[in-house]
Amino acid sequence: MKQRVTIIEVAKKSGVAVSTVSRVLNGGYASPTVRSRVQSVVRQLGYVPSTSARGLKLGRTGLLGFVSWNVFGTWASGLLRGIEEELVGRSSSVVIASLGLRGTYDPSAVRAWIGERRVDGLIIARAKEENADLVAALKESNLPTVIIGADCDFGYGVSIKSKNKKAGAIAADHLIQLGHQRIACWAGPKESLAARARYEGVEEALEAKGLSLVHEHSGFASSYHSDACVGYARRWLALPSQSRPTGLVMANDEQAMLFLKMALDRGVSVPEDVSVVGFDGIDQGARFWPGITTVAQPLYAIGSAAARLVLQMVEGTELHIPEQLEFDTDLIVRESTGPAPESNLLNTSEISESFISTKAAIEKVKARA
């Protein structure tokens, strides 16, 4: 049986110290020449670092935890993709846990991670007030923590979020440019900081153009789950066609898709009768028909940043860890939005020009796909 190659052999053949080989393998500083030479010897000898030995020496597990209400949801999956890609080649892996796997809040698995130090750090997605006890346990154990899209200020961990107020304004401005005057917003749950910020962004963007949000047909959903818009869709469909808001900003892409399905089933034309904007930019929105116009969060980049920050805290490689990171969002125009119905047009020439640019944006998105 072939004997395992040691780091000492790699150092000897590379003509460098063992500590230098260790730095190269762990992503530390080394000159390009030395790094290239060491990596070449590692490949030549077939050296495989002992992660278990390294973990024992440093008091680490090599695992990062990722927690969400439902880690299998489309939003959480987008984050997880960025997290996993960031960990490639960094001697760390990710373990996952859903806090609502059986439909009720159950943090027991994550509490075990924390209490028994099974993970080196934790990433929590869309933490709610009910997670306060969990965050308190993290703080007590001094476990490196990043919280994505927190619904309240927990006073611990690095906070990562999108610029939600600006995102709401982007959605509203798009509908305004298409000539819509009756615009409503069906936001996420009221306890969500992101939902409230987006609602405010929509409202303020309308006020800046001398318009008012249709408050009687706006509000907050009970959750971000797609079914949370069913009641709203039924109420909208029950209105006389001339009274319906023609531009809608929904809580997320999933609710936008379900709303459109219900509207289309009732013979509503999209976007001729109603234009709908979602949030998040999930992949399913592009495959749905009509394609969902969305204000996309950079989920991959957010997940990647979260993993990078946790590792920096674990390894102590960065002295200035930010308390908060905010990411810009991007409007992706698809077929679910178009010019307002004829009776609502502000200025035919302006809308025509806007529609042309909208069609051009759609073609651009299709070309990228």
WODA-V165729 format. One record per residue. SS is DSSP state (helix for helix, strand for strand, loop for the rest). PSI is psi in radians with two decimals (none if undefined). NEAR is the number of other C-alpha atoms within 12 Angstrom. Layout:
<<SS,PSI,NEAR> <SS,PSI,NEAR>>
This chain:
<<loop,2.27,3> <loop,2.30,6> <loop,2.51,10> <loop,2.31,15> <loop,2.39,21> <loop,2.86,21> <helix,-0.46,31> <helix,-0.72,24> <helix,-0.69,24> <helix,-0.78,33> <helix,-0.75,30> <helix,-0.82,21> <helix,-0.51,23> <helix,-0.28,27> <loop,0.53,18> <loop,3.00,25> <loop,2.74,20> <helix,-0.67,20> <helix,-0.57,20> <helix,-0.75,27> <helix,-0.76,36> <helix,-0.73,28> <helix,-0.75,21> <helix,-0.80,33> <helix,-0.50,33> <loop,0.22,24> <loop,0.25,22> <loop,-3.07,21> <loop,2.41,17> <loop,2.58,22> <loop,2.66,16> <helix,-0.66,12> <helix,-0.82,14> <helix,-0.77,23> <helix,-0.77,26> <helix,-0.73,17> <helix,-0.79,24> <helix,-0.78,36> <helix,-0.62,30> <helix,-0.74,21> <helix,-0.69,29> <helix,-0.78,28> <helix,-0.73,17> <helix,-0.74,16> <helix,-0.23,24> <loop,0.59,19> <loop,2.32,24> <loop,2.02,24> <loop,2.52,26> <loop,1.73,19> <helix,-0.56,23> <helix,-0.73,17> <helix,-0.72,15> <helix,-0.71,20> <helix,-0.73,21> <helix,-0.73,12> <helix,-0.71,12> <helix,-0.09,15> <loop,0.62,18> <loop,2.78,26> <loop,-0.36,27> <loop,0.25,33> <strand,2.43,33> <strand,2.45,43> <strand,2.47,43> <strand,2.16,44> <strand,2.37,45> <strand,2.91,37> <loop,-0.73,34> <loop,1.78,29> <loop,-0.18,27> <loop,-0.04,22> <loop,2.79,24> <helix,-0.66,27> <helix,-0.84,37> <helix,-0.63,34> <helix,-0.64,28> <helix,-0.69,29> <helix,-0.75,42> <helix,-0.60,40> <helix,-0.75,28> <helix,-0.66,26> <helix,-0.86,41> <helix,-0.74,32> <helix,-0.68,24> <helix,-0.53,28> <helix,-0.18,29> <loop,2.21,17> <loop,0.20,16> <loop,0.37,26> <loop,0.52,27> <loop,2.61,32> <strand,2.96,28> <strand,2.40,33> <strand,2.59,29> <strand,2.69,31> <strand,2.35,32> <strand,2.23,30> <loop,-0.31,30> <loop,0.70,22> <loop,-0.68,20> <loop,0.33,12> <loop,-0.17,10> <loop,2.70,13> <loop,2.12,22> <loop,1.70,23> <loop,0.20,28> <helix,-0.73,22> <helix,-0.75,25> <helix,-0.64,36> <helix,-0.65,28> <helix,-0.71,18> <helix,-0.81,29> <helix,-0.88,30> <helix,-0.63,20> <loop,0.12,18> <loop,0.85,26> <loop,-0.30,25> <loop,2.70,37> <loop,-0.38,37> <strand,2.93,43> <strand,2.46,49> <strand,2.11,49> <strand,2.21,50> <strand,2.24,42> <loop,0.99,40> <loop,2.39,41> <loop,3.05,31> <helix,-0.56,19> <helix,-0.23,22> <helix,0.11,31> <helix,-0.67,22> <helix,-0.61,20> <helix,-0.78,36> <helix,-0.64,36> <helix,-0.68,21> <helix,-0.65,28> <helix,-0.74,35> <helix,-0.74,23> <helix,-0.63,17> <helix,-0.11,23> <loop,0.66,20> <loop,2.23,34> <strand,2.25,37> <strand,2.40,46> <strand,2.31,48> <strand,2.12,45> <strand,2.20,45> <loop,0.79,40> <loop,2.46,35> <loop,-0.04,29> <loop,2.96,26> <loop,1.92,25> <loop,-0.23,29> <loop,0.32,18> <loop,2.54,30> <loop,2.86,36> <strand,2.30,38> <strand,2.27,35> <strand,2.28,41> <strand,2.96,40> <strand,2.84,35> <loop,1.43,30> <helix,-0.67,36> <helix,-0.75,30> <helix,-0.63,32> <helix,-0.72,45> <helix,-0.71,48> <helix,-0.67,34> <helix,-0.77,37> <helix,-0.80,49> <helix,-0.78,49> <helix,-0.68,33> <helix,-0.79,43> <helix,-0.65,51> <helix,-0.77,43> <helix,-0.44,35> <loop,0.04,42> <loop,0.09,37> <loop,2.31,46> <loop,-0.55,37> <loop,1.65,37> <strand,2.31,43> <strand,2.78,42> <strand,2.10,48> <strand,1.66,51> <strand,3.11,47> <loop,-2.93,39> <loop,2.50,28> <loop,-0.47,24> <loop,-0.15,24> <loop,2.15,28> <helix,-0.69,29> <helix,-0.77,39> <helix,-0.77,41> <helix,-0.67,30> <helix,-0.72,31> <helix,-0.73,40> <helix,-0.80,42> <helix,-0.68,34> <helix,-0.74,29> <helix,-0.85,45> <helix,-0.81,38> <helix,-0.63,25> <helix,-0.68,29> <helix,-0.78,33> <helix,-0.62,20> <helix,-0.40,16> <loop,0.23,21> <loop,0.33,12> <loop,2.88,24> <loop,2.48,26> <loop,2.44,35> <loop,1.51,27> <helix,-0.62,20> <helix,-0.26,20> <helix,0.44,31> <loop,2.91,32> <strand,-2.90,32> <strand,2.33,34> <loop,2.84,30> <loop,-0.38,23> <loop,-3.14,26> <loop,-0.03,35> <loop,2.57,26> <helix,-0.67,31> <helix,-0.29,24> <helix,-0.07,27> <helix,0.01,38> <helix,-0.85,28> <helix,-0.70,22> <helix,-0.77,35> <helix,-0.71,35> <helix,-0.71,22> <helix,-0.71,22> <helix,-0.76,32> <helix,-0.45,29> <helix,-0.24,18> <loop,2.62,16> <loop,2.49,11> <helix,-0.62,20> <helix,-0.23,17> <helix,-0.17,23> <loop,2.42,33> <loop,2.35,36> <loop,-0.21,45> <strand,2.15,48> <strand,2.34,55> <strand,2.02,56> <strand,2.90,52> <loop,-0.70,51> <loop,3.14,48> <helix,-0.63,43> <helix,-0.75,39> <helix,-0.60,40> <helix,-0.73,50> <helix,-0.74,41> <helix,-0.69,33> <helix,-0.84,41> <helix,-0.67,44> <helix,-0.80,30> <helix,-0.69,27> <helix,-0.78,32> <helix,-0.65,22> <helix,-0.45,15> <loop,0.20,18> <loop,0.19,15> <loop,2.38,23> <loop,2.35,25> <loop,2.18,35> <loop,0.26,32> <loop,-0.69,25> <loop,-0.57,33> <loop,2.46,44> <strand,2.37,49> <strand,2.30,54> <strand,2.32,54> <strand,-3.01,52> <strand,2.70,47> <strand,-0.79,47> <loop,0.65,37> <loop,2.70,34> <helix,-0.63,26> <helix,-0.47,26> <helix,-0.54,35> <helix,-0.47,29> <helix,-0.32,18> <loop,2.69,21> <loop,2.23,21> <loop,2.55,32> <loop,2.46,35> <loop,2.08,46> <strand,2.27,52> <strand,2.66,47> <strand,1.81,42> <strand,2.30,38> <loop,2.51,39> <loop,1.26,32> <helix,-0.73,36> <helix,-0.82,29> <helix,-0.65,30> <helix,-0.80,42> <helix,-0.75,40> <helix,-0.78,28> <helix,-0.68,37> <helix,-0.81,48> <helix,-0.73,44> <helix,-0.75,35> <helix,-0.74,39> <helix,-0.77,42> <helix,-0.69,39> <helix,-0.68,27> <helix,-0.70,27> <helix,-0.79,31> <helix,-0.23,25> <loop,0.53,16> <loop,-0.13,17> <loop,2.14,15> <loop,-0.52,11> <loop,1.43,12> <loop,2.19,24> <loop,2.63,20> <loop,-0.45,19> <strand,2.50,27> <strand,2.39,25> <strand,2.37,26> <strand,2.47,27> <loop,2.74,24> <loop,2.85,29> <strand,2.40,27> <strand,2.18,33> <strand,1.97,40> <loop,2.18,41> <loop,-2.78,37> <loop,-0.11,35> <loop,-0.07,45> <loop,2.54,47> <loop,-3.10,44> <loop,2.57,41> <loop,2.70,40> <loop,2.66,30> <helix,-0.68,21> <helix,-0.27,19> <helix,0.07,27> <loop,2.33,24> <loop,-0.80,24> <loop,1.93,20> <helix,-0.73,20> <helix,-0.71,15> <helix,-0.74,19> <helix,-0.69,26> <helix,-0.78,21> <helix,-0.72,18> <helix,-0.70,29> <helix,-0.66,28> <helix,-0.78,19> <helix,-0.59,21> <helix,-0.78,28> <helix,-0.65,24> <helix,-0.68,18> <helix,-0.71,22> <helix,-0.79,28> <helix,-0.61,17> <helix,-0.75,15> <helix,-0.75,21> <helix,-0.65,17> <helix,-0.56,9> <helix,-0.55,10> <loop,none,10>>
